[in-house]
Amino acid sequence: MRLHHVSWAAVACAAGLSLSALAGPLDKTECVAPAKPGGGFDLTCKLAQGALLDGKYTADPMRVSYMPGGIGAVAYNAIVAQRPAENNTIVAFSGGSLLNLAQGKFGRYNENDVRWLAAVGSDFGAVIVAENSPIKTMQDLVTAIKADPSKVVFGAGGSVGSQDWMKAALTARAAGLDPKAMRFVAFEGGGEAITALQGGHVQVYSGDASEAEEQMKAGAKIRVVAVLAGERLEGKLAGVPTMKEQGYNVQWPIIRGFYMGPKVSDADYKVWSDTFAKMMATPAYDKLRAERGLFKFALTGTALDGFIKERMTAYRQLAKDFNLKVAN
């Protein structure tokens, strides 16, 4: 008897099945990072890759592929239109992706066209200045802008309507200033903005807390004036007051997570959702997340779907408030 030597491939061919039909959702997994290597999407995929392998949820390392374009727009369109039923593929997204989606920057698709899988961590907005800046508090910043708006230039990764621009606009509005009068310089990414900040080309950067922490570790001469969180953060930024503490009620959580194609079966989607829920409840996952500068924020399945829908409503309202294009 040599039955145990017959390959599954031979069985599949004899039965007229494709190999992909036999593959489970956690076999030969792929994470699509909708950007070039490096940056937040790559970090999100690498977090899932490491956590799934370390926890032995997958037998082989998840493959990370890159699909840059439009802060997620190219990947979103590709998954919905060309790869809607891939049960072993997940795609990284961020709050910035949702904000662009709310403004119609993803084309004809909206938040109902994918299956939202898991939120795996969060970051928060931050008001950042150069280490030698005279601006040490939010009141210092507001005073400087009121004295001469032309001398306080905000730098950010992304153009008008982007996540960084929105953080700067909300900061200005909370301080009673007209966001349209705000001087703003768009950079290709946060790294360029921080370089410009240190060079004195801009005076304020509306970036992210974890990004600032990583840059300071690497020797960047910058200082965080405020974090846009509901309460003070843990770790190295624990001494930085929130915007609310300083009298300006602005919060900007930055969710990071994954979605899947719209035609992935309920059964396969549940396998992924249950796996992420189980994985994110472990101390080992908390350690990996913290090492990547992300704060605890874990949602899966229907709870995440509800959260996404709420955020999209809020983002559409924000876009209207600032006279930006809004998607239906």
N, C-alpha and C positions, 0 to 999 in steps of 0.2 A: 504493500500500500504506500503510495507516494502522494496521497491527496493533499497532505499538509504542505507540499512544495508548490502547489498550483498558485500562481500569482492572482491577486485581486484584479490586476489589469486584464488577465485572460478571462476571468469570470465575467468582468464587466463587458468585454468585447463579445463574449458568447451570448450574453443576455441582451446585447444591443444597447448597453448603457455607456455613457461617457464617464471618465474618471471623476470629473467634477461633480457628477451626480452622487457619487459615493463619499466625496470629501465632506467632513463635518465643518461647521463654521470656525472651529479653532485649529483647523489644519491649513498649512501654507498661508498663514495670515499676512496681510499687508496693511500698512498704515500710510495713507496719503497725506503728506505735508504740503499744503497749498502755497508754497513759497520755495525760495532757494534754500540750500542747506544753511543751518544756523538760524537763530531767531526763535520766536515763540512757538510757531507751528512745529518746527523740528524738535524743540524741547518737549512739546506735548507728546509727539509720537515716540520719542526716545524714552519718556517716562513709562508709557504703556508697554513698550518693548521690554524694558528692564523688569517691570513689575510682573508681567505675564510669565516671563521666562523664570525669574527667581522663584515665583510661587508655583512653578510647574503646571501652570494652566495651559501652556503650549509646549509641545515637544521641541520645536525649533524656534530660533529667534524670529520675531516678526520682521518682515522686510519693510523698510521705510523707503518710499519713493517720493519724488518731488514734482509738483505740478504748479509752478508759480503763475501768478496773474490775478490782479484785481483784489488783493487781500481775501482770496478764497473763491472769487467768482468763476475762474476757469475750472477749478476742481468741482465746484457745485454743479455747474452745467454738465460736465463730463459724467459725473456719477448719476445724475437724474436722467440724462438723455441717452447715454451710451452704456452705462454699467449699473443699471438700477437693481439687479437681482444678485449681485455678488455677495454671497453670505460670509465670506472671509475677509472682506475689505471694510476698514473703518477710515474716516476722514477727520482730520483735526479742524476745529473751529475755535474762534475766540469771540469775545464781546465786540471786537472791531468788525468781525465778519457779520454779526447780527446788525450792527449799526449800518453797514453798507447795504445789507439786504433790505433794511427798512427804507433806504433811500433809492431803491430800485437799481442799484449798481450791479446786481447779479442777473440782469436781463429779465426774462419773462417769468422766472420762477420765484416763489415766495417760501415762507417758513413751513408751509404745509406739504412741500414737495419732497421731503426727506424724512427718515426715521431718526429722531434725536435719541442718542444712545446713553451717553454718560457725561456728567460734569466731573472732572477729576481734580480740580483745584482752582484757586483764584489768586488774582493779584489785585492791587489797588492803585489808583492814580496817585501821583505825587507831584508836589510843586518843588522844583529843584533849581538851585542857583549855584554859581561858582563859589568855591570855598572862601575867596577873598571879597565876595560881594557884601556891600553894606546892608543888604536886605536879609534880616535874620528872622522876621516874623511876617505873618500875613498882613498885619497892620503896616509894617514897613513897606511892603509891596504896594498896597493900596495908596498909601501916602505918596509914594514915588510916582505912581501912574497919574494920580490927580494933579501932582505938581507939574508934570510934563509928560503926557502920554507918548510923545515921539521918542523919548529917551529910554522907554522900557519896551524892548522887543521880545515877544514870545517866540520860541523855537519849538518845533514839533516834528515828529515823524508822520508824514502824510499831509494831504492838502486840506482845504476848507471842507468841513463836513466829516473829516476823519475823527477817530477816537481821540487823538491827542488835541486836535483843534477844538473838539467839543469840551474837553476838560478845561482848556484855557478860556473858552467862551463862558462856561458855567462859572468859573472863578471870577471872571470880570463882572458877570451879571450879578453874582451874589454880593459883590462889593459896590454895587450901584453904578457900575460903569457900563457904557455902551459897547457890546462886543464888536460892533462894526467899526468902532474907532480904535480897536486894538491892533497894534502893529504885530504882524505875524509872518514868520518865515518858515516855509515848508521844506523839510529835508527828506531824503530818501528813506531814512530810518533813524532809530534812536541813537545809534552810535555817532552818526554825523552831527546830530543835534547837540550831543554832549561835548563833542570836540569844539563846536562853535561856541558853546557856553563857556568852556574853559579859555577860549581865545578872545572872549569879550565881544564876539560878533552878535550874540543875543544875550539878554539879561536873565531870562527865565525859561525853563524848559518844563512843559507839562507832560511828564513822562510817567513811568511805572515804578512802584516801590521796589520790586525785586530787581529790576533793571538797575536802579540807582545803587542798590546794595552790592550787586555784582561788579558794577563799575568802580565803586569805592574800594572793593577788595582788590581790584586790578590796579589801583593807584590813582584813579581819577580824582582831581581836586574839585570836588563838588560837595554841596550840603543840601540836605532835604529840609525844607521849611515847614511842610505840612503833608500829611497823608490824607487821601480822600476815602477814608474808611469810617465805619460806624464807631469803632473804638481803636485804641492804640494797638499797633501790631506787636507781635512777639519778636524776639531776636535782636539784631543789631540796631533796628530802627525803633525799639521800644521807647526811647527817649524823645521821639518826634511827636509833637501834638497833632491831633486831627484838625481838619479845617473847622469842624463844628466847635471844638474846644476854643478856637480862636475867633469865634463869632460868625463864621460863614458856613451855612448848612449845605455843604456840597459833598456828596459821596459818589464814588465811581468804582464799583467793583468790576473786575475784569475776569469774566468766566473763561475757563479753558476746558475743552472737552471734545467729544466725537459724535459724528452722525453716520448713518448707513443709508444705502440706496432705498428708494421707496417700495421696491418689489421684493425685498428680503422677507422671507416667510416669518410668520409670528413665532414659530418654533425656534428658528435660528436666531432671531432677534432676542428671544427670551434667554437662550444660552449665553449670548454676549452680555445681556443686561444683568443676569444673575451672577455671571463671572466677575464683572466689574464691581457689583455690590459686595460680593464676598471679599474680593481682593482689597477694596478700599477700606474695609473694616479691620485690616491688620496693622500692627505696629510697623512691620517691615515696609508696607506701602507708605505710611506716614513719614518714615525716614527718607525714602527715595523722593517723595514729593518735596519735603523740606530742603533736601540737598539741591533741588532745582529752583529754589526760591519761591515756591508756590505755597499758598496758605490753604488750610483745610476748607474744602467745599465739595461735597460728594452728593450727587443726585443721579438717579438712573430712571429709565422707563417713563411711566406716566407722570411721575413727579417732575422730572426734567422737562418733559413736553409742556406741562403747565407753566413752568417757570419761563421757558423760552417764549411762549405766547404772551405772557405778561411783559417780558422785557421788550418784545417787538412793539407792543402797544405804546410802551413808554418811549422807545426810540423814535417811533413815528411822531409822537407828540413833540419830542425835543426838536426833531427836524422841522416841524411846522413852526415851533416857537422861534427858531433861528432863520426862518424863511428859506429853508433848503427844500430840494425836491423830495417828495414823499411817494413811496410805492403804495399801490392799493393792496 
